[in-house]
Amino acid sequence: MTADATTESPGRLLIGCGMHDITGPAAERGMMGYASPFQQTAGIHMRLFSRVFVIEAESTGDRLAFVSAELCLISQAVKLAVVSRLRQFVGDRFTNANVMISATHTHSGPGGYSHHTLYNLSALGFDRQNFEAIVSGVTESILRADANRQPGRIKIAAGELGGVTKNRSLEAYLR
């Protein structure tokens, strides 16, 4: 595909978007991803959000929820809890097969939201309050996106965008 080539979705789609806060506890919690129990939160600089697109093929009713959560990673515990919670509200409309939860990979949020010990070590264990803030926020953002679906199109463009970012600065990485 060349830089100016675009592809458009076939068929008619219903697309909804939604977001909700997933910030969790504000202070004195272990942060996720730095692997240091001394890296503790000390207030809120910026809130963390879950942003969602729900896409439905109008001809079949098949739906996909794509979630982008401002977290370090998505734990299996979060995914299973979100799908279980969604089932309470909308039955089998959303399942493990059509809910995709992705993380932006920020290290600027509290940890302790996995059911795997290794991921909770720096947060000094599982944090029920943070887990609940994430699960309820992601669930609500999916429900909001699903509720506001309307006709839309998806366009995909491919090309190269150079010189606009670096993955990590050496100075920040060394800290």
C-alpha positions as CSV (number, residue, x, y, z in Angstrom):
1,M,0.0,0.0,0.0
2,T,1.3,3.5,-0.8
3,A,1.3,6.4,1.6
4,D,-1.9,7.8,0.1
5,A,-3.8,4.6,-0.2
6,T,-6.9,4.1,1.9
7,T,-9.3,1.2,2.6
8,E,-12.9,1.7,3.7
9,S,-15.0,-0.8,5.6
10,P,-17.4,-2.9,3.6
11,G,-21.1,-3.0,4.5
12,R,-23.0,-0.8,7.0
13,L,-21.5,-0.4,10.5
14,L,-22.9,1.0,13.7
15,I,-20.1,2.6,15.7
16,G,-20.2,3.9,19.2
17,C,-17.6,5.5,21.5
18,G,-17.5,5.9,25.2
19,M,-15.1,6.6,28.0
20,H,-14.9,6.5,31.8
21,D,-12.5,7.2,34.6
22,I,-10.4,4.3,35.9
23,T,-8.0,6.3,38.1
24,G,-8.3,4.3,41.3
25,P,-6.7,5.3,44.6
26,A,-4.9,8.6,44.6
27,A,-2.0,8.2,47.0
28,E,0.2,5.8,48.9
29,R,-0.2,2.9,46.5
30,G,2.5,1.0,44.7
31,M,2.8,2.0,41.0
32,M,2.6,-0.6,38.3
33,G,5.6,-1.5,36.2
34,Y,8.6,0.1,37.9
35,A,9.2,-3.1,40.0
36,S,10.1,-1.0,43.0
37,P,8.0,-1.0,46.2
38,F,9.4,2.5,46.9
39,Q,7.7,3.9,43.8
40,Q,4.4,5.1,45.4
41,T,1.7,7.3,44.2
42,A,1.4,10.7,45.8
43,G,-1.7,12.3,44.4
44,I,-3.3,12.7,41.0
45,H,-1.5,14.6,38.3
46,M,-3.8,13.4,35.5
47,R,-6.7,11.0,35.7
48,L,-6.6,7.7,33.9
49,F,-9.4,6.7,31.4
50,S,-10.8,3.8,29.5
51,R,-11.7,4.7,25.9
52,V,-13.9,2.4,23.8
53,F,-15.2,1.9,20.3
54,V,-18.0,-0.6,19.9
55,I,-18.4,-1.7,16.3
56,E,-21.4,-3.6,15.0
57,A,-22.0,-5.1,11.6
58,E,-25.6,-4.1,11.0
59,S,-26.2,-7.1,8.7
60,T,-25.3,-9.7,11.3
61,G,-25.5,-7.9,14.6
62,D,-21.9,-9.1,15.4
63,R,-20.2,-6.6,17.7
64,L,-16.7,-5.9,18.8
65,A,-15.7,-3.7,21.8
66,F,-12.1,-2.3,21.5
67,V,-10.9,-0.8,24.7
68,S,-7.8,1.4,25.2
69,A,-7.1,1.7,28.9
70,E,-4.5,4.0,30.4
71,L,-2.8,1.2,32.3
72,C,0.6,-0.5,32.3
73,L,-1.0,-3.8,31.1
74,I,-4.2,-5.7,31.1
75,S,-4.4,-8.6,33.5
76,Q,-6.5,-11.7,32.9
77,A,-8.3,-10.9,36.1
78,V,-9.5,-7.5,34.7
79,K,-10.6,-9.0,31.4
80,L,-12.6,-11.8,33.0
81,A,-14.2,-9.5,35.6
82,V,-15.2,-7.0,32.9
83,V,-16.8,-9.7,30.7
84,S,-18.6,-11.1,33.8
85,R,-19.9,-7.7,34.8
86,L,-21.1,-7.0,31.2
87,R,-23.0,-10.2,31.2
88,Q,-25.0,-8.9,34.2
89,F,-26.1,-5.9,32.2
90,V,-26.4,-7.1,28.6
91,G,-26.4,-10.9,28.7
92,D,-24.2,-12.6,26.1
93,R,-23.8,-9.5,23.9
94,F,-20.2,-9.2,24.9
95,T,-18.0,-12.2,25.6
96,N,-14.3,-13.1,25.8
97,A,-14.4,-13.5,22.0
98,N,-15.6,-10.0,21.2
99,V,-14.1,-7.8,24.0
100,M,-10.5,-6.7,23.3
101,I,-8.9,-4.7,26.1
102,S,-5.6,-3.0,25.3
103,A,-3.3,-0.9,27.6
104,T,-1.4,2.2,26.6
105,H,1.5,0.9,28.8
106,T,1.7,3.8,31.2
107,H,3.7,3.4,34.4
108,S,1.9,6.3,36.0
109,G,-0.8,4.5,37.7
110,P,-1.4,2.3,40.7
111,G,-0.7,-1.4,40.5
112,G,-2.0,-4.4,42.3
113,Y,-4.8,-5.2,39.9
114,S,-3.7,-8.7,38.7
115,H,-4.4,-12.1,40.2
116,H,-0.8,-13.1,39.5
117,T,1.6,-12.4,42.4
118,L,4.5,-11.4,40.2
119,Y,2.6,-8.4,38.8
120,N,1.5,-7.3,42.3
121,L,4.9,-7.4,44.0
122,S,5.8,-3.7,43.6
123,A,2.3,-2.7,44.8
124,L,2.8,-5.0,47.9
125,G,-0.1,-7.2,46.9
126,F,-3.6,-7.2,45.4
127,D,-5.4,-3.9,45.7
128,R,-9.2,-4.5,45.7
129,Q,-10.0,-0.8,45.5
130,N,-7.8,-0.2,42.4
131,F,-9.1,-3.5,40.7
132,E,-12.7,-2.3,41.3
133,A,-12.0,1.2,39.9
134,I,-10.6,-0.4,36.7
135,V,-13.2,-3.1,36.2
136,S,-16.2,-0.8,36.9
137,G,-14.7,2.0,34.7
138,V,-13.9,-0.3,31.7
139,T,-17.4,-1.9,32.0
140,E,-19.1,1.5,32.1
141,S,-17.1,2.8,29.1
142,I,-18.2,-0.3,27.0
143,L,-21.8,0.2,28.0
144,R,-21.7,3.9,27.1
145,A,-20.1,3.1,23.7
146,D,-22.7,0.4,23.0
147,A,-25.5,2.7,23.9
148,N,-24.5,5.4,21.5
149,R,-23.9,3.4,18.3
150,Q,-24.8,5.2,15.1
151,P,-24.0,4.6,11.4
152,G,-20.4,5.2,10.6
153,R,-17.4,4.1,8.5
154,I,-14.0,2.9,9.2
155,K,-11.2,4.1,7.0
156,I,-7.6,2.8,7.2
157,A,-4.7,4.7,5.7
158,A,-1.1,3.5,5.5
159,G,2.0,5.6,5.3
160,E,5.2,6.6,7.0
161,L,5.2,9.4,9.6
162,G,8.8,10.1,10.5
163,G,10.6,12.3,13.0
164,V,7.7,12.9,15.3
165,T,8.5,10.8,18.4
166,K,11.0,8.6,20.2
167,N,10.2,5.6,22.2
168,R,12.2,6.7,25.2
169,S,14.7,9.4,26.0
170,L,18.0,8.1,27.5
171,E,17.7,10.6,30.3
172,A,14.2,9.4,31.3
173,Y,15.1,5.8,30.9
174,L,18.1,6.1,33.2
175,R,15.9,7.5,36.0
